[in-house]
Amino acid sequence: MGFFSQMRSFLSILISLLGSSYVDYAADHNWMTKIPDKVLISSLNIPGTHNAGALFEPFPRTAKCQTLTLGEQLESGVRFFDIRCCHQNDSFSIYHGPVSQKLNFEAVLNTMTSFLKKNPSEFVILSIKEEHRSNSTTRSFSDTVHFYIKKEPLLWYTKQRIPRLADVRGKLVLLRRFPSAKPLGIPATDWGHNGLHVGKNIFVQDRFALPDAQTKWKIIEQAFEQSRKDSKLNRLHLHYTSGYTQGLFGIPNITAISKPINKRLMNYLKFQRKFRHGCIVVDFMTPELSRAIYLQNFN
């Protein structure tokens, strides 16, 4: 048997073992290609990153939330980005709490714009929240968001309603976690941290101050069950699997939650019957975990 015949035989066996859907849809950089235009984005299973730009910390386990850069996250299939902006000198710098992440918002937008232009089948939900203290500003946080949007307005989806995929391919979908006098993006200011918060446009599980990982996993399971039962497909579901425990003097320990939770989440996704979860937003995203989340969209 020749080399190419052997390769075809090997691929046939591989496809039969893994399932054709895995092979067809495992292209991380453009996994939305095969999803129909008519689908509401709120009906999708979307990999997301909590504090997506937080790669630096002064002390271990206290501020760093990711190891992949924004570009690496995009290439791994992540499509929901939790971006925290400190308003300084009428521009945005990326922070986690009081910790600078050595990154500005313009660099964030350049990375995402470049990716979307190369992968026009995709969209990105950009959750923007004000972080830390503003200084040396002459305008509101909202006005500065408008400043960035006006640089490339066709890149953005800023309507309030949940869109269909056809409306947002190649675009940044603004999820607004800051006050605005005028309608701007999908409003998410009615955020709750009790674990199961139902708003008009969103459902949020973002309980982050925790005694242990077991408590967090129980909350995650309850929230997944709520997503399973919610018949309102135009409500965006946000499941934050992130959190921290508090040690001596109240010092946070992020990995005390992320390590066990990510392991349990990966196992859950392997054996879970597929249904609408929404955005699953994690600390320390990996390509394998991202893929396990978005493959939930395919039978």
Contacts in CASP RR format, 6 or more apart in sequence:
PFRMAT RR
TARGET T0000
AUTHOR 0000-0000-0000
METHOD contacts of the structure
MODEL  1
MGFFSQMRSFLSILISLLGSSYVDYAADHNWMTKIPDKVLISSLNIPGTH
NAGALFEPFPRTAKCQTLTLGEQLESGVRFFDIRCCHQNDSFSIYHGPVS
QKLNFEAVLNTMTSFLKKNPSEFVILSIKEEHRSNSTTRSFSDTVHFYIK
KEPLLWYTKQRIPRLADVRGKLVLLRRFPSAKPLGIPATDWGHNGLHVGK
NIFVQDRFALPDAQTKWKIIEQAFEQSRKDSKLNRLHLHYTSGYTQGLFG
IPNITAISKPINKRLMNYLKFQRKFRHGCIVVDFMTPELSRAIYLQNFN
1 9 0 8 1.000
14 23 0 8 1.000
15 23 0 8 1.000
21 295 0 8 1.000
21 298 0 8 1.000
21 299 0 8 1.000
22 295 0 8 1.000
24 34 0 8 1.000
24 298 0 8 1.000
25 31 0 8 1.000
25 34 0 8 1.000
25 294 0 8 1.000
25 295 0 8 1.000
25 297 0 8 1.000
25 298 0 8 1.000
26 291 0 8 1.000
26 295 0 8 1.000
27 33 0 8 1.000
28 75 0 8 1.000
28 76 0 8 1.000
28 77 0 8 1.000
28 287 0 8 1.000
28 290 0 8 1.000
28 291 0 8 1.000
29 74 0 8 1.000
29 75 0 8 1.000
29 77 0 8 1.000
29 115 0 8 1.000
29 118 0 8 1.000
29 119 0 8 1.000
29 122 0 8 1.000
30 119 0 8 1.000
30 121 0 8 1.000
30 122 0 8 1.000
31 77 0 8 1.000
31 122 0 8 1.000
31 294 0 8 1.000
31 297 0 8 1.000
32 79 0 8 1.000
32 121 0 8 1.000
32 122 0 8 1.000
32 123 0 8 1.000
32 165 0 8 1.000
32 169 0 8 1.000
33 121 0 8 1.000
34 298 0 8 1.000
35 44 0 8 1.000
35 165 0 8 1.000
35 297 0 8 1.000
36 165 0 8 1.000
37 164 0 8 1.000
37 165 0 8 1.000
37 166 0 8 1.000
37 169 0 8 1.000
38 164 0 8 1.000
38 165 0 8 1.000
38 166 0 8 1.000
39 164 0 8 1.000
39 165 0 8 1.000
40 162 0 8 1.000
40 163 0 8 1.000
40 164 0 8 1.000
40 165 0 8 1.000
40 233 0 8 1.000
40 234 0 8 1.000
41 123 0 8 1.000
41 125 0 8 1.000
41 162 0 8 1.000
41 163 0 8 1.000
41 164 0 8 1.000
41 165 0 8 1.000
41 168 0 8 1.000
41 173 0 8 1.000
41 236 0 8 1.000
42 162 0 8 1.000
42 233 0 8 1.000
42 234 0 8 1.000
42 235 0 8 1.000
42 236 0 8 1.000
42 237 0 8 1.000
42 278 0 8 1.000
43 233 0 8 1.000
43 276 0 8 1.000
43 278 0 8 1.000
44 165 0 8 1.000
44 276 0 8 1.000
44 278 0 8 1.000
44 297 0 8 1.000
45 274 0 8 1.000
45 276 0 8 1.000
45 277 0 8 1.000
45 278 0 8 1.000
45 280 0 8 1.000
45 293 0 8 1.000
45 294 0 8 1.000
45 296 0 8 1.000
45 297 0 8 1.000
46 79 0 8 1.000
46 80 0 8 1.000
46 125 0 8 1.000
46 278 0 8 1.000
46 279 0 8 1.000
46 280 0 8 1.000
46 293 0 8 1.000
46 294 0 8 1.000
47 76 0 8 1.000
47 77 0 8 1.000
47 78 0 8 1.000
47 79 0 8 1.000
47 80 0 8 1.000
47 279 0 8 1.000
47 280 0 8 1.000
47 282 0 8 1.000
47 285 0 8 1.000
47 289 0 8 1.000
47 290 0 8 1.000
47 293 0 8 1.000
47 294 0 8 1.000
48 78 0 8 1.000
48 79 0 8 1.000
48 80 0 8 1.000
48 81 0 8 1.000
48 82 0 8 1.000
48 279 0 8 1.000
48 280 0 8 1.000
48 281 0 8 1.000
48 282 0 8 1.000
48 285 0 8 1.000
48 290 0 8 1.000
48 293 0 8 1.000
49 65 0 8 1.000
49 66 0 8 1.000
49 68 0 8 1.000
49 73 0 8 1.000
49 78 0 8 1.000
49 80 0 8 1.000
49 81 0 8 1.000
49 82 0 8 1.000
49 281 0 8 1.000
49 282 0 8 1.000
49 283 0 8 1.000
49 285 0 8 1.000
50 65 0 8 1.000
50 82 0 8 1.000
50 240 0 8 1.000
50 241 0 8 1.000
50 242 0 8 1.000
50 243 0 8 1.000
50 281 0 8 1.000
50 282 0 8 1.000
50 283 0 8 1.000
51 65 0 8 1.000
51 66 0 8 1.000
51 82 0 8 1.000
51 84 0 8 1.000
51 96 0 8 1.000
51 242 0 8 1.000
51 283 0 8 1.000
52 65 0 8 1.000
52 66 0 8 1.000
52 70 0 8 1.000
52 73 0 8 1.000
52 78 0 8 1.000
52 81 0 8 1.000
52 82 0 8 1.000
52 83 0 8 1.000
53 65 0 8 1.000
53 66 0 8 1.000
53 70 0 8 1.000
53 83 0 8 1.000
53 84 0 8 1.000
53 94 0 8 1.000
53 96 0 8 1.000
53 101 0 8 1.000
53 103 0 8 1.000
53 108 0 8 1.000
54 63 0 8 1.000
54 64 0 8 1.000
54 65 0 8 1.000
54 66 0 8 1.000
54 84 0 8 1.000
54 94 0 8 1.000
54 96 0 8 1.000
54 99 0 8 1.000
54 101 0 8 1.000
55 64 0 8 1.000
55 66 0 8 1.000
55 67 0 8 1.000
55 69 0 8 1.000
55 101 0 8 1.000
56 63 0 8 1.000
56 64 0 8 1.000
56 99 0 8 1.000
56 100 0 8 1.000
56 101 0 8 1.000
56 102 0 8 1.000
57 63 0 8 1.000
57 64 0 8 1.000
57 96 0 8 1.000
57 99 0 8 1.000
58 99 0 8 1.000
59 251 0 8 1.000
61 252 0 8 1.000
61 253 0 8 1.000
61 254 0 8 1.000
61 255 0 8 1.000
61 256 0 8 1.000
62 99 0 8 1.000
62 251 0 8 1.000
62 252 0 8 1.000
62 253 0 8 1.000
62 254 0 8 1.000
63 96 0 8 1.000
63 97 0 8 1.000
63 99 0 8 1.000
63 254 0 8 1.000
64 96 0 8 1.000
64 254 0 8 1.000
65 96 0 8 1.000
65 242 0 8 1.000
65 254 0 8 1.000
65 258 0 8 1.000
65 283 0 8 1.000
65 284 0 8 1.000
66 73 0 8 1.000
66 283 0 8 1.000
66 284 0 8 1.000
66 285 0 8 1.000
67 284 0 8 1.000
68 76 0 8 1.000
68 285 0 8 1.000
68 286 0 8 1.000
70 81 0 8 1.000
70 108 0 8 1.000
70 111 0 8 1.000
70 112 0 8 1.000
71 111 0 8 1.000
71 115 0 8 1.000
73 81 0 8 1.000
73 285 0 8 1.000
73 290 0 8 1.000
74 111 0 8 1.000
74 112 0 8 1.000
74 115 0 8 1.000
74 124 0 8 1.000
75 115 0 8 1.000
76 285 0 8 1.000
76 286 0 8 1.000
76 287 0 8 1.000
76 290 0 8 1.000
76 291 0 8 1.000
77 287 0 8 1.000
77 290 0 8 1.000
77 291 0 8 1.000
77 294 0 8 1.000
78 285 0 8 1.000
78 290 0 8 1.000
79 122 0 8 1.000
79 123 0 8 1.000
79 124 0 8 1.000
79 125 0 8 1.000
79 294 0 8 1.000
80 124 0 8 1.000
80 125 0 8 1.000
80 127 0 8 1.000
80 238 0 8 1.000
80 279 0 8 1.000
80 281 0 8 1.000
81 112 0 8 1.000
81 124 0 8 1.000
81 125 0 8 1.000
81 126 0 8 1.000
81 127 0 8 1.000
82 127 0 8 1.000
82 129 0 8 1.000
82 281 0 8 1.000
83 94 0 8 1.000
83 105 0 8 1.000
83 108 0 8 1.000
83 126 0 8 1.000
83 127 0 8 1.000
83 128 0 8 1.000
83 129 0 8 1.000
84 94 0 8 1.000
84 95 0 8 1.000
84 96 0 8 1.000
84 97 0 8 1.000
84 129 0 8 1.000
84 130 0 8 1.000
84 131 0 8 1.000
85 92 0 8 1.000
85 93 0 8 1.000
85 94 0 8 1.000
85 95 0 8 1.000
85 105 0 8 1.000
85 128 0 8 1.000
85 129 0 8 1.000
85 130 0 8 1.000
85 131 0 8 1.000
85 141 0 8 1.000
86 92 0 8 1.000
86 93 0 8 1.000
86 94 0 8 1.000
86 95 0 8 1.000
86 100 0 8 1.000
86 130 0 8 1.000
86 131 0 8 1.000
86 132 0 8 1.000
86 133 0 8 1.000
86 134 0 8 1.000
87 130 0 8 1.000
87 134 0 8 1.000
87 135 0 8 1.000
87 137 0 8 1.000
87 141 0 8 1.000
87 144 0 8 1.000
88 134 0 8 1.000
88 135 0 8 1.000
88 136 0 8 1.000
88 137 0 8 1.000
89 135 0 8 1.000
89 136 0 8 1.000
89 137 0 8 1.000
90 136 0 8 1.000
90 137 0 8 1.000
90 138 0 8 1.000
90 139 0 8 1.000
90 144 0 8 1.000
90 147 0 8 1.000
91 104 0 8 1.000
91 105 0 8 1.000
91 106 0 8 1.000
91 144 0 8 1.000
92 104 0 8 1.000
92 105 0 8 1.000
92 144 0 8 1.000
92 148 0 8 1.000
93 100 0 8 1.000
93 101 0 8 1.000
93 103 0 8 1.000
93 104 0 8 1.000
93 105 0 8 1.000
94 100 0 8 1.000
94 101 0 8 1.000
94 103 0 8 1.000
94 104 0 8 1.000
94 105 0 8 1.000
94 108 0 8 1.000
95 101 0 8 1.000
95 131 0 8 1.000
95 132 0 8 1.000
96 131 0 8 1.000
97 131 0 8 1.000
97 132 0 8 1.000
98 132 0 8 1.000
105 148 0 8 1.000
106 148 0 8 1.000
109 148 0 8 1.000
109 151 0 8 1.000
109 152 0 8 1.000
109 172 0 8 1.000
112 124 0 8 1.000
112 126 0 8 1.000
112 172 0 8 1.000
113 152 0 8 1.000
113 155 0 8 1.000
115 122 0 8 1.000
115 124 0 8 1.000
116 122 0 8 1.000
116 123 0 8 1.000
116 124 0 8 1.000
116 155 0 8 1.000
116 170 0 8 1.000
116 171 0 8 1.000
116 172 0 8 1.000
117 170 0 8 1.000
119 170 0 8 1.000
120 169 0 8 1.000
120 170 0 8 1.000
121 169 0 8 1.000
121 170 0 8 1.000
122 169 0 8 1.000
122 170 0 8 1.000
123 157 0 8 1.000
123 165 0 8 1.000
123 168 0 8 1.000
123 169 0 8 1.000
123 170 0 8 1.000
123 171 0 8 1.000
123 172 0 8 1.000
123 173 0 8 1.000
124 171 0 8 1.000
124 172 0 8 1.000
124 173 0 8 1.000
125 172 0 8 1.000
125 173 0 8 1.000
125 175 0 8 1.000
125 279 0 8 1.000
126 172 0 8 1.000
126 173 0 8 1.000
126 174 0 8 1.000
126 175 0 8 1.000
127 175 0 8 1.000
127 177 0 8 1.000
127 188 0 8 1.000
128 145 0 8 1.000
128 174 0 8 1.000
128 175 0 8 1.000
128 176 0 8 1.000
128 177 0 8 1.000
128 178 0 8 1.000
129 177 0 8 1.000
129 178 0 8 1.000
130 141 0 8 1.000
130 177 0 8 1.000
130 178 0 8 1.000
134 141 0 8 1.000
137 144 0 8 1.000
139 147 0 8 1.000
141 178 0 8 1.000
141 179 0 8 1.000
142 178 0 8 1.000
142 179 0 8 1.000
142 180 0 8 1.000
142 181 0 8 1.000
142 184 0 8 1.000
145 174 0 8 1.000
145 178 0 8 1.000
145 180 0 8 1.000
145 184 0 8 1.000
146 184 0 8 1.000
149 156 0 8 1.000
149 158 0 8 1.000
149 174 0 8 1.000
155 170 0 8 1.000
155 171 0 8 1.000
155 172 0 8 1.000
156 171 0 8 1.000
156 172 0 8 1.000
156 174 0 8 1.000
157 163 0 8 1.000
157 167 0 8 1.000
157 168 0 8 1.000
157 171 0 8 1.000
157 172 0 8 1.000
157 173 0 8 1.000
157 174 0 8 1.000
157 185 0 8 1.000
158 174 0 8 1.000
158 184 0 8 1.000
158 185 0 8 1.000
159 183 0 8 1.000
159 185 0 8 1.000
159 186 0 8 1.000
160 183 0 8 1.000
160 185 0 8 1.000
160 186 0 8 1.000
160 187 0 8 1.000
160 201 0 8 1.000
161 186 0 8 1.000
161 234 0 8 1.000
162 186 0 8 1.000
162 201 0 8 1.000
162 234 0 8 1.000
162 235 0 8 1.000
162 236 0 8 1.000
163 173 0 8 1.000
173 185 0 8 1.000
173 186 0 8 1.000
174 184 0 8 1.000
174 185 0 8 1.000
174 186 0 8 1.000
175 185 0 8 1.000
175 186 0 8 1.000
175 188 0 8 1.000
175 236 0 8 1.000
176 184 0 8 1.000
176 185 0 8 1.000
176 186 0 8 1.000
176 187 0 8 1.000
176 188 0 8 1.000
176 189 0 8 1.000
177 188 0 8 1.000
177 189 0 8 1.000
177 191 0 8 1.000
178 189 0 8 1.000
179 189 0 8 1.000
186 201 0 8 1.000
186 202 0 8 1.000
186 236 0 8 1.000
187 200 0 8 1.000
187 201 0 8 1.000
188 201 0 8 1.000
188 202 0 8 1.000
188 204 0 8 1.000
188 238 0 8 1.000
190 197 0 8 1.000
190 199 0 8 1.000
190 200 0 8 1.000
190 202 0 8 1.000
191 197 0 8 1.000
191 202 0 8 1.000
191 204 0 8 1.000
191 206 0 8 1.000
192 204 0 8 1.000
192 206 0 8 1.000
193 206 0 8 1.000
193 207 0 8 1.000
193 208 0 8 1.000
193 209 0 8 1.000
194 207 0 8 1.000
195 204 0 8 1.000
195 205 0 8 1.000
195 206 0 8 1.000
195 207 0 8 1.000
195 219 0 8 1.000
195 222 0 8 1.000
195 223 0 8 1.000
196 203 0 8 1.000
196 205 0 8 1.000
196 219 0 8 1.000
196 222 0 8 1.000
196 223 0 8 1.000
196 226 0 8 1.000
197 203 0 8 1.000
197 204 0 8 1.000
197 205 0 8 1.000
197 206 0 8 1.000
198 235 0 8 1.000
199 235 0 8 1.000
201 235 0 8 1.000
201 236 0 8 1.000
202 235 0 8 1.000
202 236 0 8 1.000
202 237 0 8 1.000
202 238 0 8 1.000
203 223 0 8 1.000
203 226 0 8 1.000
203 227 0 8 1.000
203 230 0 8 1.000
203 235 0 8 1.000
203 236 0 8 1.000
203 237 0 8 1.000
203 238 0 8 1.000
204 238 0 8 1.000
204 240 0 8 1.000
205 219 0 8 1.000
205 220 0 8 1.000
205 222 0 8 1.000
205 223 0 8 1.000
205 238 0 8 1.000
205 239 0 8 1.000
205 240 0 8 1.000
206 238 0 8 1.000
206 240 0 8 1.000
207 216 0 8 1.000
207 219 0 8 1.000
207 240 0 8 1.000
207 243 0 8 1.000
208 240 0 8 1.000
208 242 0 8 1.000
208 243 0 8 1.000
208 244 0 8 1.000
209 243 0 8 1.000
209 244 0 8 1.000
209 246 0 8 1.000
210 216 0 8 1.000
210 243 0 8 1.000
210 244 0 8 1.000
210 245 0 8 1.000
210 257 0 8 1.000
211 245 0 8 1.000
212 245 0 8 1.000
212 256 0 8 1.000
213 256 0 8 1.000
213 257 0 8 1.000
213 259 0 8 1.000
213 260 0 8 1.000
213 261 0 8 1.000
213 264 0 8 1.000
216 241 0 8 1.000
216 243 0 8 1.000
216 257 0 8 1.000
216 261 0 8 1.000
217 260 0 8 1.000
217 261 0 8 1.000
217 264 0 8 1.000
220 239 0 8 1.000
220 241 0 8 1.000
220 261 0 8 1.000
220 265 0 8 1.000
223 239 0 8 1.000
224 239 0 8 1.000
224 277 0 8 1.000
227 237 0 8 1.000
227 239 0 8 1.000
227 275 0 8 1.000
227 276 0 8 1.000
227 277 0 8 1.000
227 278 0 8 1.000
228 275 0 8 1.000
228 276 0 8 1.000
230 237 0 8 1.000
230 276 0 8 1.000
233 276 0 8 1.000
236 278 0 8 1.000
236 279 0 8 1.000
237 276 0 8 1.000
237 277 0 8 1.000
237 278 0 8 1.000
237 279 0 8 1.000
238 278 0 8 1.000
238 279 0 8 1.000
238 281 0 8 1.000
239 277 0 8 1.000
239 278 0 8 1.000
239 279 0 8 1.000
239 280 0 8 1.000
239 281 0 8 1.000
240 281 0 8 1.000
241 258 0 8 1.000
241 261 0 8 1.000
241 262 0 8 1.000
241 265 0 8 1.000
241 280 0 8 1.000
241 281 0 8 1.000
241 282 0 8 1.000
241 283 0 8 1.000
242 254 0 8 1.000
242 257 0 8 1.000
242 258 0 8 1.000
242 281 0 8 1.000
242 282 0 8 1.000
242 283 0 8 1.000
243 254 0 8 1.000
243 257 0 8 1.000
243 258 0 8 1.000
243 283 0 8 1.000
244 252 0 8 1.000
244 253 0 8 1.000
244 254 0 8 1.000
244 256 0 8 1.000
244 257 0 8 1.000
245 252 0 8 1.000
245 253 0 8 1.000
245 256 0 8 1.000
245 257 0 8 1.000
246 252 0 8 1.000
246 253 0 8 1.000
247 253 0 8 1.000
254 283 0 8 1.000
255 283 0 8 1.000
255 284 0 8 1.000
257 283 0 8 1.000
258 282 0 8 1.000
258 283 0 8 1.000
258 284 0 8 1.000
259 284 0 8 1.000
261 282 0 8 1.000
262 282 0 8 1.000
262 283 0 8 1.000
262 284 0 8 1.000
262 286 0 8 1.000
262 289 0 8 1.000
265 280 0 8 1.000
265 282 0 8 1.000
265 289 0 8 1.000
266 288 0 8 1.000
266 289 0 8 1.000
266 292 0 8 1.000
269 289 0 8 1.000
269 292 0 8 1.000
269 293 0 8 1.000
269 295 0 8 1.000
269 296 0 8 1.000
270 292 0 8 1.000
272 296 0 8 1.000
274 296 0 8 1.000
274 297 0 8 1.000
274 298 0 8 1.000
274 299 0 8 1.000
275 296 0 8 1.000
277 293 0 8 1.000
277 296 0 8 1.000
280 293 0 8 1.000
282 289 0 8 1.000
END
